[in-house]
Amino acid sequence: MSRFQEEIQKMRERREKTIQQIAVFVEAEAKLRAPVDTGHLRRSITHQTENSETQSKAYIGTNVEYAPYVEFGVASKNIKPQPYLRPAIEENKDKIKEIIEKGMNVQ
């Protein structure tokens, strides 16, 4: 493997590690913000990452069928939104940026 290819591989590894760190962080933040009745919604919040040669993706969410109604509310049923996923990202943009900069060694 050439030196250039080694550097590309190191960069991919940093990217994959960084996206994993972000996913774990956002999952934890969403769990902190999730309203608790039985605790089922909070326990169901998970993350998954996907990596390829050119990109890394993180998915944070839940498979609980009532989760969208909690996040967005239901006006016709007078259920007010109790956002927990969006704020986990929106209120932590600076921290996420910091994780990226540190993980990718950006100065």
N, CA, C and O atoms as a MOPAC input file, in Angstrom:
PM7 MOZYME 1SCF
protein

 N      0.85100 1    -1.17700 1     0.00000 1
 C      0.00000 1     0.00000 1     0.00000 1
 C      0.89800 1     1.24200 1     0.00000 1
 O      1.85200 1     1.33600 1     0.77200 1
 N      0.57600 1     2.17300 1    -0.86500 1
 C      1.37800 1     3.39500 1    -0.95100 1
 C      1.11600 1     4.29000 1     0.26100 1
 O      0.13000 1     4.11600 1     0.97700 1
 N      1.99200 1     5.22400 1     0.46800 1
 C      1.84700 1     6.16200 1     1.58500 1
 C      0.54800 1     6.95900 1     1.46100 1
 O     -0.13400 1     7.20900 1     2.45500 1
 N      0.21900 1     7.35100 1     0.24300 1
 C     -1.02500 1     8.07900 1    -0.01300 1
 C     -2.22800 1     7.22000 1     0.38200 1
 O     -3.14100 1     7.70000 1     1.05400 1
 N     -2.22900 1     5.96900 1    -0.02900 1
 C     -3.33700 1     5.06600 1     0.30300 1
 C     -3.43400 1     4.84400 1     1.81400 1
 O     -4.53200 1     4.73600 1     2.36000 1
 N     -2.29200 1     4.77700 1     2.47900 1
 C     -2.28700 1     4.62800 1     3.93500 1
 C     -2.93900 1     5.83400 1     4.60900 1
 O     -3.70600 1     5.68700 1     5.56100 1
 N     -2.62500 1     7.02000 1     4.10500 1
 C     -3.22000 1     8.23700 1     4.67000 1
 C     -4.73000 1     8.27800 1     4.42600 1
 O     -5.49500 1     8.68400 1     5.30100 1
 N     -5.14800 1     7.85800 1     3.24300 1
 C     -6.58600 1     7.80200 1     2.93500 1
 C     -7.26800 1     6.82400 1     3.89000 1
 O     -8.34600 1     7.11300 1     4.41000 1
 N     -6.65100 1     5.68000 1     4.12100 1
 C     -7.21400 1     4.68000 1     5.03000 1
 C     -7.31300 1     5.23400 1     6.45600 1
 O     -8.31700 1     5.01900 1     7.13400 1
 N     -6.29300 1     5.93200 1     6.90400 1
 C     -6.32500 1     6.53800 1     8.24300 1
 C     -7.45700 1     7.55900 1     8.35200 1
 O     -8.14100 1     7.64800 1     9.37200 1
 N     -7.63800 1     8.32600 1     7.27600 1
 C     -8.70000 1     9.32600 1     7.25900 1
 C    -10.07000 1     8.64400 1     7.35100 1
 O    -10.94500 1     9.10400 1     8.08400 1
 N    -10.25200 1     7.55200 1     6.61100 1
 C    -11.51600 1     6.80100 1     6.67700 1
 C    -11.76000 1     6.28600 1     8.09100 1
 O    -12.87200 1     6.37400 1     8.61000 1
 N    -10.72000 1     5.75300 1     8.70200 1
 C    -10.85600 1     5.22800 1    10.06000 1
 C    -11.22600 1     6.33100 1    11.04700 1
 O    -12.04800 1     6.11700 1    11.93700 1
 N    -10.62400 1     7.50700 1    10.89400 1
 C    -10.97400 1     8.64600 1    11.75900 1
 C    -12.42700 1     9.05600 1    11.53100 1
 O    -13.15600 1     9.34700 1    12.48000 1
 N    -12.84000 1     9.07500 1    10.26200 1
 C    -14.21600 1     9.44500 1     9.92600 1
 C    -15.19800 1     8.46100 1    10.55700 1
 O    -16.19900 1     8.87900 1    11.13800 1
 N    -14.92800 1     7.16700 1    10.45200 1
 C    -15.82200 1     6.15200 1    11.00100 1
 C    -15.89500 1     6.23800 1    12.52800 1
 O    -16.97300 1     6.10600 1    13.10900 1
 N    -14.76500 1     6.45600 1    13.16400 1
 C    -14.73100 1     6.58900 1    14.62200 1
 C    -15.48600 1     7.84800 1    15.05300 1
 O    -16.20900 1     7.83400 1    16.04900 1
 N    -15.31400 1     8.92200 1    14.30500 1
 C    -15.97200 1    10.19100 1    14.62400 1
 C    -17.48100 1    10.08100 1    14.48900 1
 O    -18.20800 1    10.56700 1    15.35500 1
 N    -17.97000 1     9.45300 1    13.42300 1
 C    -19.42100 1     9.32700 1    13.24100 1
 C    -20.01100 1     8.45300 1    14.34100 1
 O    -21.13500 1     8.68900 1    14.78400 1
 N    -19.26500 1     7.45000 1    14.78200 1
 C    -19.71600 1     6.59800 1    15.89100 1
 C    -19.81300 1     7.42200 1    17.18100 1
 O    -20.78100 1     7.28800 1    17.93100 1
 N    -18.82400 1     8.26500 1    17.43800 1
 C    -18.84900 1     9.11600 1    18.63600 1
 C    -20.04000 1    10.07000 1    18.60400 1
 O    -20.70200 1    10.27900 1    19.62100 1
 N    -20.30600 1    10.63900 1    17.44700 1
 C    -21.44700 1    11.54800 1    17.31100 1
 C    -22.74600 1    10.80000 1    17.55700 1
 O    -23.62200 1    11.29500 1    18.26600 1
 N    -22.87900 1     9.62000 1    16.98200 1
 C    -24.10400 1     8.83100 1    17.14500 1
 C    -24.35300 1     8.48700 1    18.61300 1
 O    -25.47800 1     8.60700 1    19.09800 1
 N    -23.31800 1     8.06400 1    19.31200 1
 C    -23.44600 1     7.72900 1    20.74000 1
 C    -23.84800 1     8.97500 1    21.53300 1
 O    -24.71300 1     8.90700 1    22.40600 1
 N    -23.22100 1    10.10500 1    21.22900 1
 C    -23.52100 1    11.35600 1    21.92400 1
 C    -24.97100 1    11.78400 1    21.69300 1
 O    -25.68400 1    12.09500 1    22.64700 1
 N    -25.41000 1    11.80200 1    20.43200 1
 C    -26.77300 1    12.24900 1    20.11900 1
 C    -27.80100 1    11.28100 1    20.71300 1
 O    -28.84100 1    11.71200 1    21.21100 1
 N    -27.51700 1     9.98800 1    20.66200 1
 C    -28.42300 1     9.01000 1    21.29000 1
 C    -28.59300 1     9.32300 1    22.77900 1
 O    -29.71400 1     9.34600 1    23.28900 1
 N    -27.49600 1     9.55800 1    23.46000 1
 C    -27.55300 1     9.86700 1    24.89700 1
 C    -28.33700 1    11.14900 1    25.15500 1
 O    -29.13300 1    11.21900 1    26.09200 1
 N    -28.11200 1    12.16100 1    24.32300 1
 C    -28.82800 1    13.43100 1    24.48400 1
 C    -30.32300 1    13.25400 1    24.23100 1
 O    -31.14000 1    13.84100 1    24.94000 1
 N    -30.68800 1    12.45800 1    23.23700 1
 C    -32.10400 1    12.20500 1    22.95400 1
 C    -32.75500 1    11.47300 1    24.12500 1
 O    -33.89000 1    11.77200 1    24.49800 1
 N    -32.03800 1    10.52000 1    24.69900 1
 C    -32.58000 1     9.78600 1    25.84900 1
 C    -32.80100 1    10.71400 1    27.04200 1
 O    -33.77900 1    10.56100 1    27.77300 1
 N    -31.90700 1    11.66600 1    27.24000 1
 C    -32.08000 1    12.62800 1    28.33200 1
 C    -33.32600 1    13.48700 1    28.13400 1
 O    -33.98000 1    13.86900 1    29.10400 1
 N    -33.65100 1    13.79000 1    26.88300 1
 C    -34.76300 1    14.68800 1    26.56700 1
 C    -36.09800 1    13.96500 1    26.39000 1
 O    -37.15100 1    14.60100 1    26.43200 1
 N    -36.07000 1    12.66000 1    26.19700 1
 C    -37.30900 1    11.91500 1    25.94800 1
 C    -38.19600 1    11.94400 1    27.19100 1
 O    -37.73300 1    11.66900 1    28.29800 1
 N    -39.47300 1    12.27700 1    27.00300 1
 C    -40.37800 1    12.24700 1    28.15100 1
 C    -40.55800 1    10.80200 1    28.63100 1
 O    -40.51500 1     9.86100 1    27.83800 1
 N    -40.75500 1    10.64800 1    29.92600 1
 C    -40.86300 1     9.30000 1    30.48700 1
 C    -42.23300 1     9.09800 1    31.11900 1
 O    -42.65500 1     9.85500 1    31.99300 1
 N    -42.90500 1     8.07300 1    30.66000 1
 C    -44.12700 1     7.59600 1    31.30300 1
 C    -43.78600 1     6.19800 1    31.81500 1
 O    -43.62200 1     5.98100 1    33.01500 1
 N    -43.68400 1     5.25900 1    30.87700 1
 C    -43.26700 1     3.89800 1    31.24300 1
 C    -41.76500 1     3.70500 1    31.07600 1
 O    -41.19400 1     2.76500 1    31.62800 1
 N    -41.11800 1     4.59600 1    30.31100 1
 C    -39.69200 1     4.46100 1    30.02200 1
 C    -39.41900 1     3.69600 1    28.74200 1
 O    -38.27100 1     3.58500 1    28.31300 1
 N    -40.47600 1     3.16600 1    28.12700 1
 C    -40.30900 1     2.36700 1    26.90700 1
 C    -39.69500 1     3.18900 1    25.77300 1
 O    -38.78100 1     2.72200 1    25.09300 1
 N    -40.18800 1     4.39600 1    25.56800 1
 C    -39.65600 1     5.24500 1    24.50000 1
 C    -38.17200 1     5.50700 1    24.72800 1
 O    -37.36800 1     5.32700 1    23.81400 1
 N    -37.80800 1     5.92200 1    25.90800 1
 C    -36.41200 1     6.23100 1    26.21800 1
 C    -35.51300 1     5.01100 1    25.98300 1
 O    -34.45200 1     5.13000 1    25.37100 1
 N    -35.93200 1     3.86200 1    26.46000 1
 C    -35.12200 1     2.64400 1    26.29200 1
 C    -34.99100 1     2.23100 1    24.83200 1
 O    -34.02100 1     1.57200 1    24.45800 1
 N    -35.95400 1     2.61200 1    24.01100 1
 C    -35.95600 1     2.17700 1    22.61000 1
 C    -35.06600 1     3.02800 1    21.70300 1
 O    -34.81900 1     2.64400 1    20.56000 1
 N    -34.58800 1     4.15500 1    22.17600 1
 C    -33.75400 1     5.03000 1    21.34900 1
 C    -32.38600 1     4.38200 1    21.16800 1
 O    -31.70200 1     4.05200 1    22.13800 1
 N    -32.00500 1     4.20700 1    19.91100 1
 C    -30.73100 1     3.56100 1    19.58800 1
 C    -30.05600 1     4.30700 1    18.44900 1
 O    -30.60300 1     5.26000 1    17.89400 1
 N    -28.86900 1     3.85800 1    18.11700 1
 C    -28.16900 1     4.41500 1    16.95800 1
 C    -27.61000 1     3.28100 1    16.11000 1
 O    -27.42400 1     2.15400 1    16.56800 1
 N    -27.35600 1     3.62600 1    14.87400 1
 C    -26.73400 1     2.70000 1    13.92900 1
 C    -25.86000 1     3.53700 1    13.01000 1
 O    -26.23000 1     4.65400 1    12.64900 1
 N    -24.71700 1     3.01200 1    12.63500 1
 C    -23.85900 1     3.71900 1    11.68200 1
 C    -23.64100 1     2.84900 1    10.45700 1
 O    -23.66200 1     1.62100 1    10.53400 1
 N    -23.43100 1     3.51000 1     9.32800 1
 C    -23.10600 1     2.84100 1     8.06800 1
 C    -21.88700 1     3.53400 1     7.48600 1
 O    -21.81100 1     4.76200 1     7.45600 1
 N    -20.95100 1     2.74900 1     7.03200 1
 C    -19.72800 1     3.28900 1     6.44900 1
 C    -19.47800 1     2.66700 1     5.08700 1
 O    -19.70600 1     1.47700 1     4.87200 1
 N    -19.00200 1     3.50600 1     4.17000 1
 C    -18.58500 1     3.02800 1     2.85300 1
 C    -17.24200 1     3.68000 1     2.53800 1
 O    -16.66700 1     4.38000 1     3.37100 1
 N    -16.76500 1     3.44300 1     1.35300 1
 C    -15.49000 1     4.03900 1     0.93200 1
 C    -15.53400 1     5.56500 1     1.00600 1
 O    -14.54100 1     6.20500 1     1.35300 1
 N    -16.68700 1     6.14000 1     0.67900 1
 C    -16.75800 1     7.59000 1     0.51100 1
 C    -17.54900 1     8.34300 1     1.57200 1
 O    -17.47600 1     9.57000 1     1.64000 1
 N    -18.31000 1     7.62000 1     2.40600 1
 C    -19.11900 1     8.34500 1     3.37800 1
 C    -19.44700 1     7.49700 1     4.59800 1
 O    -19.36300 1     6.26900 1     4.57700 1
 N    -19.82000 1     8.19100 1     5.64700 1
 C    -20.30000 1     7.56000 1     6.87200 1
 C    -21.61700 1     8.22500 1     7.24400 1
 O    -21.77700 1     9.43700 1     7.09600 1
 N    -22.55600 1     7.41900 1     7.72800 1
 C    -23.86800 1     7.92700 1     8.11800 1
 C    -24.21100 1     7.40900 1     9.50200 1
 O    -23.81200 1     6.31100 1     9.88900 1
 N    -24.95700 1     8.21500 1    10.23600 1
 C    -25.46300 1     7.79100 1    11.54100 1
 C    -26.97400 1     7.94400 1    11.53900 1
 O    -27.51200 1     8.93400 1    11.04200 1
 N    -27.63800 1     6.96500 1    12.09300 1
 C    -29.08300 1     6.99300 1    12.26100 1
 C    -29.35800 1     6.87900 1    13.75800 1
 O    -28.89000 1     5.95000 1    14.41600 1
 N    -30.11800 1     7.82800 1    14.28200 1
 C    -30.50300 1     7.79300 1    15.68300 1
 C    -32.02100 1     7.85200 1    15.71100 1
 O    -32.62200 1     8.73100 1    15.09500 1
 N    -32.63300 1     6.93200 1    16.41400 1
 C    -34.08700 1     6.93200 1    16.44800 1
 C    -34.63900 1     5.79300 1    17.26700 1
 O    -33.95200 1     5.18900 1    18.09100 1
 N    -35.89700 1     5.52100 1    17.01600 1
 C    -36.62600 1     4.50300 1    17.75500 1
 C    -37.61200 1     3.82100 1    16.82300 1
 O    -38.04300 1     4.40600 1    15.82900 1
 N    -37.96500 1     2.59300 1    17.14000 1
 C    -38.97500 1     1.89300 1    16.34900 1
 C    -40.32800 1     1.87100 1    17.05600 1
 O    -41.24500 1     1.17300 1    16.62400 1
 N    -40.45100 1     2.62600 1    18.12800 1
 C    -41.72000 1     2.70500 1    18.85200 1
 C    -42.70700 1     3.47300 1    17.98300 1
 O    -42.43000 1     4.59400 1    17.55600 1
 N    -43.85800 1     2.86300 1    17.72600 1
 C    -44.77700 1     3.46300 1    16.75500 1
 C    -45.37100 1     4.79700 1    17.19200 1
 O    -45.77500 1     5.58800 1    16.34000 1
 N    -45.43600 1     5.06400 1    18.47400 1
 C    -46.00000 1     6.34400 1    18.91900 1
 C    -44.95600 1     7.45900 1    19.01700 1
 O    -45.29900 1     8.59700 1    19.33900 1
 N    -43.70100 1     7.14900 1    18.74800 1
 C    -42.62300 1     8.13700 1    18.87100 1
 C    -42.86300 1     9.41800 1    18.06100 1
 O    -42.63700 1    10.50800 1    18.58700 1
 N    -43.31500 1     9.32700 1    16.79600 1
 C    -43.55100 1    10.57600 1    16.04700 1
 C    -44.61200 1    11.47000 1    16.69200 1
 O    -44.53400 1    12.69500 1    16.60400 1
 N    -45.59700 1    10.85300 1    17.33800 1
 C    -46.64500 1    11.63500 1    17.98800 1
 C    -46.09300 1    12.37300 1    19.20700 1
 O    -46.54400 1    13.46900 1    19.53600 1
 N    -45.12400 1    11.76600 1    19.86300 1
 C    -44.47400 1    12.43200 1    20.99200 1
 C    -43.61400 1    13.58600 1    20.47200 1
 O    -43.68800 1    14.70300 1    20.98500 1
 N    -42.80500 1    13.31000 1    19.45800 1
 C    -41.88500 1    14.31900 1    18.90800 1
 C    -42.63100 1    15.51200 1    18.30700 1
 O    -42.26900 1    16.66200 1    18.55300 1
 N    -43.67200 1    15.23400 1    17.51700 1
 C    -44.34700 1    16.28700 1    16.75000 1
 C    -45.71500 1    16.68700 1    17.29500 1
 O    -46.24700 1    17.72800 1    16.91000 1
 N    -46.29300 1    15.87800 1    18.18500 1
 C    -47.62500 1    16.16200 1    18.69200 1
 C    -48.69900 1    15.77300 1    17.68900 1
 O    -48.40100 1    15.37300 1    16.56400 1
 N    -49.95400 1    15.89600 1    18.11100 1
 C    -51.10200 1    15.62100 1    17.24200 1
 C    -52.14300 1    16.68900 1    17.54700 1
 O    -52.85100 1    16.61500 1    18.55200 1
 N    -52.22700 1    17.68200 1    16.66700 1
 C    -53.12500 1    18.81700 1    16.90400 1
 C    -54.57700 1    18.37000 1    17.04200 1
 O    -55.29700 1    18.87100 1    17.90600 1
 N    -55.01500 1    17.43500 1    16.20300 1
 C    -56.41900 1    17.00900 1    16.22600 1
 C    -56.79400 1    16.29000 1    17.52300 1
 O    -57.97500 1    16.19800 1    17.85800 1
 N    -55.81400 1    15.78900 1    18.24400 1
 C    -56.06400 1    15.09000 1    19.51700 1
 C    -55.59900 1    15.92900 1    20.71100 1
 O    -55.59200 1    15.46400 1    21.85100 1
 N    -55.21100 1    17.17400 1    20.42200 1
 C    -54.72900 1    18.10000 1    21.45000 1
 C    -53.52200 1    17.53900 1    22.22000 1
 O    -53.38700 1    17.73900 1    23.42700 1
 N    -52.65200 1    16.83200 1    21.48500 1
 C    -51.41800 1    16.30500 1    22.07300 1
 C    -50.28900 1    17.24300 1    21.66900 1
 O    -49.96900 1    17.37700 1    20.48800 1
 N    -49.69800 1    17.88000 1    22.65000 1
 C    -48.62600 1    18.84300 1    22.38000 1
 C    -47.31500 1    18.11400 1    22.07300 1
 O    -47.03800 1    17.05400 1    22.63500 1
 N    -46.51000 1    18.69600 1    21.17200 1
 C    -45.21000 1    18.08000 1    20.86600 1
 C    -44.29000 1    18.09600 1    22.08300 1
 O    -44.29600 1    19.03800 1    22.87600 1
 N    -43.50900 1    17.04400 1    22.20800 1
 C    -42.47200 1    16.96100 1    23.23700 1
 C    -41.18200 1    16.51900 1    22.54600 1
 O    -40.72400 1    15.39100 1    22.73200 1
 N    -40.60400 1    17.41600 1    21.75100 1
 C    -39.43400 1    17.03600 1    20.95500 1
 C    -38.26300 1    16.56400 1    21.81200 1
 O    -37.96800 1    17.13100 1    22.86400 1
 N    -37.61900 1    15.53100 1    21.34000 1
 C    -36.44600 1    14.99100 1    22.03300 1
 C    -35.33100 1    14.65700 1    21.04600 1
 O    -34.15400 1    14.77500 1    21.38900 1
 N    -35.67800 1    14.24300 1    19.82500 1
 C    -34.64200 1    13.91900 1    18.83400 1
 C    -34.05300 1    15.17500 1    18.19500 1
 O    -32.83600 1    15.36000 1    18.17200 1
 N    -34.92200 1    16.02700 1    17.68100 1
 C    -34.42100 1    17.24400 1    17.02900 1
 C    -33.59600 1    18.10900 1    17.97300 1
 O    -32.51600 1    18.55800 1    17.59100 1
 N    -34.07000 1    18.36100 1    19.19900 1
 C    -33.24700 1    19.16300 1    20.11400 1
 C    -31.91300 1    18.50300 1    20.46600 1
 O    -30.93300 1    19.19300 1    20.74600 1
 N    -31.87600 1    17.18600 1    20.45300 1
 C    -30.61500 1    16.49200 1    20.75000 1
 C    -29.53300 1    16.88900 1    19.75400 1
 O    -28.34700 1    16.88800 1    20.08300 1
 N    -29.94300 1    17.22500 1    18.54500 1
 C    -28.99700 1    17.68900 1    17.51800 1
 C    -28.90700 1    19.21200 1    17.53700 1
 O    -27.81900 1    19.77600 1    17.65200 1
 N    -30.05000 1    19.86600 1    17.42400 1
 C    -30.08500 1    21.32500 1    17.29000 1
 C    -29.40000 1    22.04800 1    18.44900 1
 O    -28.69500 1    23.03400 1    18.23500 1
 N    -29.60200 1    21.57000 1    19.65600 1
 C    -29.03700 1    22.24500 1    20.82400 1
 C    -27.58800 1    21.83900 1    21.09500 1
 O    -26.96900 1    22.32400 1    22.04100 1
 N    -27.06400 1    20.96400 1    20.27500 1
 C    -25.69300 1    20.47700 1    20.47100 1
 C    -24.81800 1    20.63800 1    19.23300 1
 O    -23.81300 1    19.94300 1    19.08800 1
 N    -25.19300 1    21.54400 1    18.34900 1
 C    -24.41200 1    21.72400 1    17.11600 1
 C    -22.94900 1    22.04700 1    17.40400 1
 O    -22.05500 1    21.52400 1    16.73800 1
 N    -22.70700 1    22.89300 1    18.37900 1
 C    -21.31700 1    23.25200 1    18.70000 1
 C    -20.53500 1    22.04500 1    19.21000 1
 O    -19.37800 1    21.84900 1    18.83900 1
 N    -21.16300 1    21.24200 1    20.05600 1
 C    -20.49800 1    20.04500 1    20.58400 1
 C    -20.23500 1    19.03600 1    19.46000 1
 O    -19.17300 1    18.41500 1    19.41800 1
 N    -21.19200 1    18.87600 1    18.56000 1
 C    -21.01700 1    17.95700 1    17.43100 1
 C    -19.87900 1    18.44300 1    16.54000 1
 O    -19.05200 1    17.65200 1    16.08500 1
 N    -19.84600 1    19.74400 1    16.29800 1
 C    -18.75300 1    20.31700 1    15.50400 1
 C    -17.41200 1    20.06100 1    16.18500 1
 O    -16.42400 1    19.74000 1    15.52500 1
 N    -17.38500 1    20.20500 1    17.50300 1
 C    -16.16100 1    19.95500 1    18.27100 1
 C    -15.71500 1    18.48700 1    18.14200 1
 O    -14.52500 1    18.20700 1    17.99900 1
 N    -16.66900 1    17.56600 1    18.19300 1
 C    -16.34900 1    16.13900 1    18.02900 1
 C    -15.75400 1    15.89200 1    16.64700 1
 O    -14.79400 1    15.13500 1    16.50600 1
 N    -16.32800 1    16.53500 1    15.62200 1
 C    -15.81600 1    16.38100 1    14.25500 1
 C    -14.40600 1    16.93700 1    14.15100 1
 O    -13.50700 1    16.27600 1    13.63300 1
 N    -14.21600 1    18.15200 1    14.64500 1
 C    -12.89100 1    18.77900 1    14.55400 1
 C    -11.82900 1    17.96700 1    15.28500 1
 O    -10.72500 1    17.77100 1    14.77800 1
 N    -12.17300 1    17.49900 1    16.47200 1
 C    -11.21600 1    16.70400 1    17.24200 1
 C    -10.96900 1    15.34800 1    16.56800 1
 O     -9.82600 1    14.91000 1    16.44200 1
 N    -12.03300 1    14.70100 1    16.14600 1
 C    -11.91900 1    13.37600 1    15.54100 1
 C    -11.19100 1    13.36400 1    14.21500 1
 O    -10.48300 1    12.41200 1    13.88900 1
 N    -11.36900 1    14.42800 1    13.45700 1
 C    -10.73800 1    14.49500 1    12.13200 1
 C     -9.44400 1    15.29900 1    12.17100 1
 O     -8.82400 1    15.54100 1    11.13600 1
 N     -9.04300 1    15.71100 1    13.36700 1
 C     -7.81200 1    16.48600 1    13.55900 1
 C     -7.80100 1    17.77100 1    12.74200 1
 O     -6.80000 1    18.11900 1    12.11500 1
 N     -8.94100 1    18.47400 1    12.76300 1
 C     -9.06000 1    19.74500 1    12.04700 1
 C     -8.67500 1    20.86000 1    13.01000 1
 O     -9.19700 1    20.92300 1    14.12300 1
 N     -7.78500 1    21.72300 1    12.60200 1
 C     -7.33800 1    22.82800 1    13.45800 1
 C     -7.98400 1    24.11400 1    13.02800 1
 O     -7.73400 1    25.16000 1    13.62700 1

